[in-house]
Amino acid sequence: MPPVTLNNFTIGAGQPLTLIAGPCVVENEKMILETAEAIATAVRDLPVQLIFKASYRKANRTSVSGFTGLPFETALGILEKVRSGLGLPVLTDVHDELSLPVVAEVADVLQIPAFLSRQTDLLLAAGRTGRIVNIKKGQFLAPEDMEKAAEKVASTGNPGILLTERGTTFGYRNLVVDMRGLVIMAKSGYPVIYDATHSVQLPGGMGTASGGQPEFIPPLARAALATGAVSGVFMEVHPDPSRALSDAGTQLALERFPRVLKQLLEVYRVAQNMGDPA
C-alpha cells in the first residue's frame, strides 16, 4: 500500500502522530481563526502532524432546528483563510456529489461522515478529486467492512485513504469502541485514525440534540493509541464547548487541549516502540 502523503508529511505507521483537530462546525470567522491559531501554537515544536478540521456544514442533525452551518460560500471562505493564512491543511465533511468538487478546491482532506460510509457514488466522487479521503466507520459497520469502503475510493486510482473509528451503536443512545476493531482495520494497510470525541457521543441524548461524556475523551484516546494500530487522533476542540452550536456535549475544551495532547504523545511514543500490534 503506498504511503498517504499530505504537504510535507506522511501519515501512517512509524510516522509522527497525525492530529486532526478543530471545532465541530464553522460557527464564525473569528472563532475559527483564533482556535486554529491556538491549536497550531500548542503543537509547535512537538512531533505532531496537524490537520485543522471544521465542517462547513452539518447535514446530520437530531432536530430540524439544529444549527447546520453558515452559507456555503461564507463557510468555505473561512476555511480557505485557515489554509492560506495560517498554512494549515484543512479537513471538512462532504455530503453530496454536486458540491464535492467545489469543496475539494478548499479542503486537503475530504471526510465521509459515518452515516454515509456505504454511499458508493459519494466515495467514488471523493476519490476522483485526488484529495485524501477520510472515511469514518459507520456506527453500524463491522471493522472488516471498512476495507470494502476503501476499495471504492481506491478504484478511482486515488491511494490517499484514511479509515476512522468513531464507535459502534450499542443499544439506545450509546456508542462503544471495540479496540480490536482498530487492529482489524489497520490490517487493511490503510492508516487508522481514532475519533476521540464522537466516540463519547450519546446520539440524541439531549432530546433535541446529541449529548456526550467528554470525561472519557482522554482515557479512550490513550487506550486507542496503546493498541499500536492507530496513526492519528481526531479530536474536536472548542474554546467554550458549552456554547458550541454543534456537539456541545463532546468537544474538548481548548484550555485542556495542550495537557491532553502531551499525554497522547507519551502513549504514542511507547506504542510505536512496541512494534507490530498484531
C-alpha positions in Angstrom: 0.0 0.0 0.0 1.5 3.4 -1.0 2.0 5.9 1.8 -0.5 8.6 2.4 1.2 11.9 1.9 0.0 15.5 2.6 2.1 18.5 2.0 5.5 17.7 3.6 4.4 14.8 5.8 3.4 11.2 5.6 0.6 9.6 7.5 1.0 6.0 8.7 2.9 3.6 10.9 6.3 4.7 12.0 5.5 8.4 11.4 4.9 11.2 13.9 1.4 11.3 15.3 -1.2 12.9 13.0 -3.6 15.1 14.8 -6.9 16.2 13.2 -8.3 18.9 15.5 -10.6 21.8 15.4 -14.2 22.8 16.2 -17.1 20.7 15.0 -18.5 23.3 12.6 -17.6 26.7 11.2 -19.6 29.0 13.5 -18.0 32.3 12.7 -14.7 33.6 11.2 -13.2 35.0 14.5 -13.7 31.8 16.5 -12.3 29.5 13.7 -9.2 31.6 13.0 -8.4 32.1 16.7 -8.9 28.4 17.5 -6.8 27.3 14.6 -4.0 29.6 15.6 -4.2 28.4 19.2 -4.0 24.7 18.2 -1.1 25.4 15.8 0.7 27.2 18.6 0.1 24.3 21.0 1.6 21.8 18.7 4.6 23.9 17.6 7.9 22.2 18.3 6.1 18.9 19.0 6.3 15.7 16.9 2.8 16.2 15.6 1.4 16.5 12.0 -1.5 18.8 12.3 -4.6 18.9 10.1 -7.2 21.5 11.0 -10.8 20.3 10.9 -14.2 22.0 10.8 -17.3 21.1 9.0 -18.5 23.7 6.6 -21.9 22.2 7.0 -23.6 19.7 9.4 -26.1 17.7 7.4 -26.9 15.2 10.1 -28.8 16.9 12.9 -31.0 15.4 15.6 -33.6 18.1 15.3 -34.8 20.2 12.3 -33.9 23.3 14.5 -30.3 22.2 14.9 -27.6 24.5 13.5 -26.5 23.3 10.1 -23.9 25.9 9.3 -23.2 29.3 7.6 -24.0 30.0 4.0 -21.9 27.7 1.7 -19.5 30.2 0.2 -19.0 32.0 3.6 -18.1 28.8 5.4 -15.7 27.7 2.7 -14.1 31.1 2.6 -13.3 30.9 6.3 -11.7 27.5 5.8 -9.6 28.9 2.9 -8.3 31.6 5.3 -7.1 28.9 7.7 -5.4 27.1 4.8 -3.8 30.1 3.1 -3.4 32.5 6.0 -2.2 30.1 8.6 -0.7 27.5 6.3 -2.6 24.6 7.8 -4.0 21.7 5.8 -7.8 21.5 6.2 -10.3 18.7 6.6 -14.0 19.1 6.2 -17.1 16.8 5.7 -18.7 16.2 2.3 -22.3 15.1 1.9 -23.2 15.1 -1.8 -21.6 14.7 -5.1 -22.7 18.0 -6.6 -20.9 20.3 -4.0 -17.9 18.0 -3.7 -15.7 19.5 -6.5 -16.1 23.0 -5.1 -15.3 21.8 -1.5 -12.2 20.0 -2.8 -10.8 23.3 -4.0 -10.6 24.4 -0.4 -10.1 21.1 1.6 -6.9 19.0 1.6 -8.8 16.1 3.2 -12.4 15.2 2.3 -14.2 13.4 5.1 -17.0 10.9 4.5 -19.4 11.0 7.5 -20.1 7.8 9.3 -23.7 7.5 8.2 -22.6 7.9 4.5 -19.7 5.4 4.6 -21.5 3.0 2.3 -22.6 5.6 -0.2 -20.8 4.3 -3.3 -21.3 7.3 -5.5 -20.1 9.7 -2.9 -17.0 7.6 -2.2 -16.2 7.4 -5.9 -16.7 11.1 -6.4 -14.5 11.9 -3.5 -11.8 9.6 -4.8 -11.8 11.3 -8.2 -10.9 14.6 -6.8 -7.4 13.3 -5.9 -7.7 14.7 -2.4 -7.1 12.5 0.6 -10.3 10.8 1.7 -11.0 10.1 5.4 -13.8 7.5 5.7 -15.5 7.4 9.1 -16.7 3.9 10.0 -20.4 3.7 10.2 -21.8 3.1 13.7 -23.5 0.0 12.1 -20.4 -1.5 10.4 -18.0 -4.2 11.4 -14.4 -3.1 11.1 -13.8 -5.6 8.4 -16.3 -3.9 6.2 -14.2 -0.7 6.0 -11.8 -2.3 3.6 -14.7 -2.5 1.1 -15.4 1.2 1.5 -11.7 1.9 0.9 -11.7 -0.2 -2.2 -14.3 2.0 -3.7 -12.1 5.1 -3.3 -9.0 3.2 -4.4 -10.8 2.0 -7.6 -10.6 5.7 -8.9 -6.8 5.5 -8.7 -6.6 7.5 -5.5 -4.5 5.8 -2.8 -4.9 8.6 -0.3 -7.3 6.9 2.1 -7.7 7.1 5.9 -10.0 5.0 8.0 -11.5 6.5 11.2 -13.1 4.7 14.1 -15.9 6.6 15.9 -17.7 4.0 17.9 -20.3 1.4 17.3 -24.0 1.6 18.2 -24.8 -0.3 21.3 -28.4 -0.2 22.4 -30.2 3.1 22.6 -28.2 6.4 22.6 -24.9 4.9 23.3 -21.7 4.1 21.5 -18.9 1.6 22.4 -15.4 1.4 21.0 -14.1 -2.1 20.4 -10.3 -1.7 20.5 -10.0 -4.9 18.5 -11.5 -3.0 15.5 -8.6 -0.7 15.3 -6.2 -3.6 14.8 -8.5 -5.2 12.3 -8.8 -2.0 10.2 -5.0 -1.5 10.4 -4.5 -4.9 8.7 -6.1 -3.4 5.6 -2.8 -1.4 5.1 -4.6 2.0 5.3 -3.7 4.4 8.2 -6.2 4.3 11.0 -7.4 7.3 12.9 -9.2 7.3 16.2 -12.1 9.8 16.7 -11.8 10.6 20.4 -14.7 12.9 20.6 -17.6 11.4 18.6 -16.8 8.1 20.3 -18.1 9.5 23.6 -21.3 10.9 21.9 -24.8 9.9 23.2 -26.8 10.2 20.0 -30.0 12.1 20.6 -29.2 12.0 24.3 -30.4 15.6 24.9 -33.8 15.0 23.2 -33.3 17.7 20.5 -29.6 17.2 20.3 -26.9 14.7 21.0 -25.2 14.6 24.4 -21.9 13.1 25.4 -19.5 12.1 28.1 -16.4 14.3 27.5 -14.7 13.0 30.6 -13.9 9.8 28.7 -12.1 11.6 25.8 -8.6 11.4 27.3 -8.7 7.8 28.6 -10.3 6.4 25.4 -7.8 8.2 23.2 -4.9 6.9 25.3 -6.3 3.4 25.0 -6.7 3.6 21.3 -3.1 4.8 20.8 -1.9 2.0 23.2 -3.1 -0.6 20.6 -0.2 0.4 18.4 -2.6 0.3 15.4 -3.5 4.0 15.3 -1.6 6.5 13.2 -3.6 9.6 14.3 -6.2 11.1 16.6 -9.3 13.1 15.5 -10.4 15.4 18.2 -12.9 18.2 18.1 -11.7 21.2 20.1 -13.7 24.3 21.0 -12.9 27.4 23.1 -16.2 27.0 25.0 -17.9 23.7 24.4 -20.9 24.6 26.5 -21.7 27.3 23.9 -20.9 25.3 20.8 -23.5 25.4 18.1 -23.0 21.7 17.4 -21.8 18.7 19.5 -21.6 20.8 22.7 -21.5 17.6 24.7 -18.5 16.0 23.1 -15.9 18.7 22.2 -12.7 19.1 24.2 -12.2 22.5 25.8 -9.3 24.4 24.2 -7.7 25.1 27.5 -7.4 21.3 28.2 -6.0 20.5 24.8 -2.2 21.0 25.5 -2.3 18.7 28.5 -4.3 16.0 26.8 -2.0 16.2 23.8 1.1 15.7 25.9 -0.4 12.6 27.4 -1.3 11.2 24.0 2.2 11.8 22.7 3.7 9.8 25.6 1.4 6.9 24.9 2.1 7.0 21.2 5.8 7.0 21.7 5.7 3.9 23.8 3.2 2.1 21.5 5.4 2.9 18.4 8.4 1.3 20.1 6.4 -1.9 20.7 6.2 -2.8 17.0 3.5 -4.7 15.2 0.2 -4.5 17.2 -0.8 -8.0 16.0 
